[in-house]
């Protein structure tokens, strides 16, 4: 169904589509159903050109006939007994409109028609390839009806009789079979060939009616190559029964060949003219005037005869219009040629002897293609004039006519002409800002910069401090939360106006100190009251009494703080660097980061020795934060530990050694605890 809809919309010419559409409208208004039948369906299915259109309605033909004249149709013939009308439509379209009938044959060549259904009508036709129909009605548009499997015969390129008695009932089918085979290049189906030979030998052609004789004579002239069909009929001996004076030897072949050439030239420009009326005087060129007159009287559709006789006068009138001043511009002449009947344009081009007429037609045939090729499609695209724009085809026609008349010679003129049709430019795409990239730190031993998207936050555009960098790195890895190192309890927050300043390093001995540093040193010099220890998971923390100073600590009691100092060998291996001011919470987490997790689990104290610098990555298991005061006291207690203890602990066994072997370190670390300089205690 979809395939035939496509064929109806693409294989029919524009004029044929208009004619079919007009008849569909008339049938719908008359409450009748209409179908495309006969040779048109065969040609659509076989891929051949559709020469004429056969339509069948289910209903009374007289109701349809009333609206034909108003719709632009002209009745050129009628077969009242078969309920047939022969029509022409603007653009050179030929149509056969008939009612669905049931046909019977009381005698050979004398059919009897009665109203019937569409299927009955198809079963009464000549060949299966012609017994198909396509619905043109709403709801079933494009539906194919093929009760006799004519599609299979079309694929096999065969002509098969619908009825075994087809040649006996209607002898004109003998000549019709020869004509179709000559045009299409098909063959008769085997049984149909046998019946054809039998009908030829038995002389069934003698029952041929006068009306069918005139119909077959006219169809010879409507063929694309009438001479070839005429020779095929002569070879079978059928011309002796049709019209003996009409012979292929009397055809003006030279003029007919010129007619074919001019027809092809016009078809390239979209003028699809038929040669039937023009070819009639050429096919009968060597016949006597009496034979030509008798032949015209035999033709069934006298409208074709009137077309032949009025052709010369029509050509003369059209030639006068074409050479008038109003048609001097090439674009005006082009419009006139396309608005005229294609058959008349072809007849004028072939038969007119006027030099101005031939000059105008030559200009039409040569200038039109050149103007089409000069249409600046790249410029149209550049100016955003695309096929999806409303009125695009109309604009192309205007541009085509301007180019045909010699205007728009320069690109500037072309652009000025197209400017009113150019749509406004689309808005620019939004500019998406990218995240600011962090610079890679220079030098060895420095941490790789972490790219953090701080765009839109308070840190955007502010130089980062150490605490902020550590917090951003922690946010990237998921180990810290926003505000852990830069929150209100950890110092001033960075902002656009007041960025965090880096803390100056601790001054050397004897250098001036600020108030905060002096206060910290004073607290360090005071005797440590107590060193709070971290509580392990299974054992209680050992708490040092505040009344016992660090200097008088016995070896047995000092063992607890020394154990915490034992894993600080990695810190003591390098000289301490000046630290930067960091919040107390950051210090707590940093110390925990440097302490190995395995050793802390085996010893009573987790935190003892300070680190060189606050680490950017805290431990995976966060340690509970201590109060700032407790941390300060703890740092002072650690400062009292002598450096020798660290040095002697350096050759200790690797960290992988079992915890049992680390127990004797208590005695070694107890003696040198008194000689620890105060300088090493700053962390």
N, C-alpha and C positions, 0 to 999 in steps of 0.2 A: 504493500500500500504506500509506504513512504517512498519507494523507488519510483512509482508512477506519479506521485505528486511532484517529485523532482523532475521527471521527464516533462510533465505538463508545464512546469514553470521555466524550464530551460531549453527544451527542444522545439517548442513552438516559437514562431517569430512574434515580434511585438504586436503586429497587426492581427495575427491569428489569435493571440491571447485576448486581445480586445474583443474580437468577434465572439469567441467562446464565452467570455465574461458577460457580454450583452445578452446572449441567448440564455445563459444561466439565470440572469435577472428576470427575463421575460417568463421563463418556465416557473420560477419560484412565485412570481406574482399571479400566475395562472394555476397554481396548486398542481403542477405537473412535475414528474421526475424526468430528468434528462441524463443521457449517457453518450459518451464518445464511443463510436462503433466503427466497424469496417476497416478500411484501409489505413485510417489514421492510427488506430491501435496497433495494427500490424507493423507500420513503419516506425512507430515509437519503440516497439519491442525489438525490432530487427536492427535499429540504429540507422535507418534510412531517412532521407529528408521527407518531411510531411508536405505533400503537394496539395491535396485537398482534404477537407474535413467532413466526415460523416457523423451526424448526430441523430439519435433516436429518442423519442419521448414516449412515455406511457400515458396516454390520454388523447384527447381530441386535438387534432392538428389545427382545426379552425380557430380554436381559442388562442393558440400561439400566433397564428397568422395575423391577427389584428394589430399586434404591437411591433411587427417587424419593420414596417416603414418608418415609424417614429424613432426606432433605434438605429437607423442608418443602413438597413439591409434593402437590397433590390432583388425582386423575384425575376429570374431570367428564364425559368422553365418550370414545368409541373407535370407530374405523372399522377393524375387523379385516381386511377384505379389502384395504384400501389401506395397511395397516400404519401406522395413525395413532393417536396419543393426544392428547387435549385436556386441558390442565393449567391449574391456577391456582396462583399463588404469593402469598406474603404481600406486601401492598401493592397488591392489585388487579391483578396482572399476569396476562394471558391468554397462553397459549403453545400452539402446535401442534408436536408432536414426531413425526417420521415417519422411516421407513427409506428409503434410496435404492432406487428400483424402476425397472424397465422396464415400461411400460404398453403394452398392445395393445388394439384395439377390434374384437372379433369381430362385435359388433352395436352399433348406436347406443345410447348410454346404459348400456352394460354392459361396463365395462373389465375387463381381466384384468391382474393385477399379478404381477410376478416380481422377485426381488432383482436389483439392477443397480448400476451405478456412479453417481456423482454426475452426470456429464455426461449419461448416459442419462435420469436423473431430470429434469434441467433441460430436455432436449429433449422431454419428454412433458408439459410444462405448457401453460397456456392462452395467455398473451401473453408477448412477449419481455421486457417490463418486469418480469415476475414470474419470468423464467428466469435469474436471476443468483444468485450465492452469494458469501459472504465466509467465508474460513477462520477458524476459532476455535481452531486447533491450534497447539501449540508449534512454532516454527521457520517457520511460514507465517501467523502471526496477522495478520489484516488484508488478506490477499491476495484480490483480486477475481477471480472467474471469470465471464466473460460470453461464452459460446460463440455466442450469437445476436445480439450487438451490441444489447443492450437499452438501453445507456446512450444511444445515438443516438436511440432512440425516446423516452426520457425527456426528452432535450433538446428534441425536437420536440413533446413533450406529445401523443404519439399512442399508441394501442393497436393493436398488430399481432399477428395470430395467429401462433403458432409453426408450426402445420400448416395447410395449405390446407383441410383437412377438420375443422378444430377444432370448428365449430358443429354438424357432423353427428355427430361422435364423442361430444361431450358437450354436450347442449342447454342445460345450466345456465349455460354460458358466455355465452349471449345475455343473461340477466338480470345476470350478473356484469359484463358490459361496460357496461350501463346504470348499474349501481350505482357503478362506478369513475368513469365520466364525470360523474355527478352530484356525487360527492364531490371529485374532483380538478380538474374543469373541463377535461378532455382531450377529444380527438376520436378517432374511429376512423380508422385509415389507409385510404387510398382503396380498395385491394383488399379490405381487411377490411370496409369499409362495404358493398361490393357483396355480399360473401358473407353479411353480416348481413341485408341486405334479402332475399336469396334464401332464407336459412333461415327468415325470418319468413313469407315467402309460401308456402313449401313445407310449413310446419307441422312443423318439426323438433322443436318444443317438446313434441310429444306423446310423445317418447321419454324425457322427464324421469323420473328414478328418485325414489322416495319419500324416500330418504335425502338426495339433493341438494336436494329441495324443502324439507325441514325445515332443512337447512343455510342456504339462502338466506333463509328466513323469519327465522331467528335473527339473521343478519347485518344485517337491517334495523334491529333494535333496538340493535345494537352501533354503529351509525353515530353520528357526532357530531350530525347533524341527521336523525333518522329520517323526519321528515315530508317533507323535500325529496326523499329517496330514494323514499319511498312514492309521491309524486306523479309522479316520473319513471317509475317502473315502471307506474303506472296509465296514463300517457300512451302507453306502448308496448304496453299491453294484456297485460302479463305477470302482473298480479295476478289475472287471471281463471284462470290456470293454477296460481298459487301458493295463494292463499286469498281467494276473492271477498269474504268478510265483512270482511276487513281493508281499510279505506278511509281516505283522508286526511280525509274529511268527518266521521268519527267520533272524531277526535282531540281531546282536551281541550287546545286550544292555549294558553289563558290560564295554566293550571297549568304547562304545559311551558315557557312563557316565563319564569315565576317560577323554575323549576328551573334554567334556564340562567343566570339572574342569580346565584343562590346558588352555583352551581358556580364561576362566575368569581370571586366574593368569596373562596371557600376556596382557589382556585388561587393567588391573590396571596400567601396565607400559606403556600404550599407543600403544601397538601392537594389532591392530584390525584385526585379521585374521578371514576369513570365513571358514566354515567347509565343504562346499559342496564337494569338490574333496576328502577331507580326509575321509568324512563320507560315501562316495559311497561304498568302500569295506566293511565297517562295516554294512551298511544297507543291502547289498547283501551278507553278510558273509556266510550264510547257503544255498545259492542258488548254483546250479550246474554251472560249467564253461560255458556250452552251453547257459543256460538262461542268464547269465551275458553278454555273447557276443551278444546275440540277443537284449538284453536291450540297449546296447551301440549303436547298429545300428539304433534303433528307435529314439534316442535322436535327436532333431531338430538341435541343435547347436553343430556341431562336434568339435568345439574348446574346449568345455567342456570335451569331450571324450579324446582329446589329452592331456589336462591338467591332467586328471586322470592317464593316462598311463605313462606320463613322471614324475610323482611325485616322485617316488623312486629314480630315477637318480638325480634329482635336490636336493633331501635331502642329498644324499651322497656327492655331490660336495660342498654344503654349510657346511656340517659338517667338511670337510677337511679345508675349509677357517677359520672356527671358532676355530679349534685346532692348527692352524699354529702359528709359533713364532711371526709373525707380529701382531697377535691378543692376545698376552700374557697379555698385560696391560688391566686392566678392562675397562679403558676408550675407548681403541681401540675396544674391543669386543662390548661395548655398541654402539658405532657408527656403527659398522658393522651390528648389529642386527636391528637397526632402519633404516638402508639404504636398507635392504633386504625386499622383498615382505612379508607382514604379514602372508599370507597363507603358505608360505614356512617356515617361522620361527615356526609357529604352527605345521606344519607337522613334522619338525625336532624335536621339543620338544616332540611330541607325539610318533613318530615312531622310532627315533634313539635309538640304544642300546649301543652306545659308552659311556663309563664312562667319558672320558674327555669332551665330548660334553655336557653331562648332568651336569657335574661340572661347566662348563662355564655358562650354562643357569641358574643353581641355584644361582651362584654368581651374575649374572645379575638381578635375581629376588629379591635377598636379599640385596646386597650392594647398589644398586641404591636408594632404599628408605632411607637407613641410610645416604648416602652421601647427599641426598637432605635435610634431617633434620639437618645436621651439618652446613649448610650455615649460617654464622653469620649475620643475618639481623640487629640486634642492632648495630654491629660494622659498617656495611655499612651506617646506618643512622648517626652514630656518625662521620663518615668520609665524610658526605655530599654526599654519593652515593645513590641517590634516583631513583625511577622508571622514573621520567621525564628527567633523564640524558641520552643523546644520547649514544647508545651502551650498555644500562643497561642489556638487555636480553643476549647479547653476553658475557658480563662479568660474568653473573650468570652461563652460560654454562662453561666458562673457570674455574671458581671457583669450579663448580661441578665436573669437570674432575680431577682437582688437588686433591680434597678431596677423590674421588673414588680411585685414585691411591695411597693413603696413604700419600700424602704430606700435608704440612701445618698443622703439628701436634700441634704446639704451637701458642698461640695468637700473639707472636712476629713475627713468620713466616707469619701468616695470615695478620698482619698489613703491613708488608714489601711487600707482594704481592699486596695488595690493594692500596698502597701509590701512584703509578703512575696514578691510575684512580681517585684519590680523587681531586675534584675541589678546587681551592683556597678559603680560608675563605672570607666571605663578609666583607666589611669595617665596622668598629664599628659605631654605631649610633651617631649622633651629641650630644654633651654634652650641654644641655640647662641650663644656670645658673638661679638659682631662686632668687627672690627678697629678699634682706636682711631684716630680721625681726627686728622690733624695740623692744627694751627691755621695759618691763613693769616698770614704776616708782614705787619705794618703798615708803611706808609711807602713812598716811592718808591725805586727802585734796588735793592731787596732781592730776592733770589731767591724764586721761588715754592716753597712748601713741597711736598715730595714725600711722598706718602702711602705709608708702608711698613708692612707687617704685621710687627710685632716681638713679637706676642703669643706667649708661651711661651718666648721667648729670654731671655738675661741682660740685655738692654737694656730689658725691659718695666718700666715704672714709674720709670725713671731719666731725669733731664734730660740731653739729648744735648749733647755738646760739638761743636766745629767739626769735629774729625777724625771723630767718629762720624757726624755729618750727611753729611759728604762720602763716607764709606764706604757709608752707606745709599743715597745717591744713585747712587753707582757700582754698587752691587749691583742697583739698579733698572734701570739702563741696560746692565749686563753688562760694564762697563769695569773693574771692580775685583772682587776676591775678598774673602771674609771674612777679616779680620785684616791686610789690607794697610796700613790706616791706624791700626788700634787693636790690632794684635797685640803679642806680648810684646817684640818688638824696637823697637816704636814708642811705647812708653809704657805706663802702667797700663791694664788692661782695665776697662771699666765693669762694675759688678756692682750687685746690689740694695742692698748695704750701703755700698759705697764708690764712688759715681759719680765720673766724671772731672770735675775742676774746670776751669773755663775759666782760661786763662793770662792773667795781667794784662798790660796793654800795657807796652811798654818805657818806663822813666822818662825824664824830660827831663834836659837837661844839668845836672849838679850834683846830681841827686837820688840818694838812696841806692840801691844795687843789691844784689841778692842774690848769692850765691856764683856761681851759674851765669852770671848776666849779667856780673858783674865778670870772670870768667874769659874769656868771649867777647870782651869789650872789650879785655882785655889781649892776647889773641891777634890781634885786629884791628890794634892799634898796632904790633905786631912786624912787621918787614919781611917781605913775602911772599917765600917761598923759591921757590915755583914755582906756576904756574897751570896745572893740567892742562887740557887741552882735549879735547873730544869727538872721537872718530875718525869721520870721514865714511866713507861706504860705499866710496868709490873712492880717496880720498886719505888719506895718513897725517896724524895730528894734529901740529900745530906745538907743541913743548914749549919753554917758556921756562926758561932756566937759572936755578937758584935763587941763584947767586952775584951776579947783576945785580939791584940794587934796582929798584923800580918808578920812582923819581925819575930815575935816570940812563938810563932806556930811550931809545934813539935813536928818531927818527921811523920809520926803516925797520923796526926790530925791534918797535916798538910797534904796528905795523899789524895784527898778528894779533889782539891783544885788542880793538882798536878795532872791527874788523869785527863782533865779537860784540856790541858795544855799539850798533851802528848801528840794529838793529831795535828797540831799547828806547825809541824815541821815544814810544810810546803810554804807557809806564810813567811817563816823566818829565813827561808833560803834567799830571798831578795830583800834589799833595803826598802824600808817603808817609804812610800811616796806620800806627798801631802794630799790629804783628803779634802773632799768638797763637802760643803754643808748639805746634809741630807736629813730628812725627817727621821724621827726615832723609829717609826714603824718600818721604814726602809732598811735601817740598820739591822733591825731584828731579823728581817727576812733575808738580808744579805748574808749575815753570819750563818744562818741556817743553811744557806745555799752552799757555802764552802765546806760545811761539815759532811763527811760521808755518811750515808744513811745506815750502812751496815755497822760501822763502829759506834755510832750513837746508840744503837739498840743494845750493844754489849756493855756499855759503860754507864755510870750513874749520871754523868753530866753531858749534855748535848752541846752546849755553847760555852766556849772558853776563850779562844783566841780570836782577835780581830783579823779582818782581811785587809789586803792591800787597798782594795777599791770596791765600791758597791757593785755587786754583780747585776747584770741585766736580766739574768734568768734565775728566779728563785726556785727552790726545790718544788717537786711535784706535790709533796704533802706539806702544806703551810703549817708553820708553828705559831702557836698562840702568842700574840704580841704582849710584851712586858711593859710595865709603866716606865716612863722616861727616867725617873729617879732610880729605879732598880737597875736599869741598864747602865747608868752612869757609875753607880757603885760597883757594879760587876766589872766594868772596864778598869776602874782604879785598882781593884784587886788583882786583875790580870797583869797590870803594869808592874806590880811588885815582883812578879816572877822573873828570875834572872834569865839573861840571854843564854847563859851557859847551859841551862837546862835544855833549851832548844837545840843547842849545838850537839850536846851529848845524845839527845834523842834522835839526831839525824841519821846515824848509822843503824838505827833500829831496823828491825825486819820489815819486809813489805807489808802493805795493808792487808794482804790476803792471809797473813799468818793468823792462826787461831787465837781467840781472846785469852786463853789460859796462859800463853807465853808473855803476854803484855802485862801481867800482874806484877812481876818484880820491878817494873818501872817506878813503883811507888817509892822505894828506898833511894833510887838514883836521883829522883827529882826533889827530894826533901832537903838535902844539904845545901846546894847552891841557891836556894830560894832567897837567902838574905842579901846576896850581892846583886840583885836585879836592879839595874839603873832605872831611874824614873823616866828617862827619855823614851824608852821602848814601850811605855804604857799607853802612849797616845794612839787611840784608834777611834 
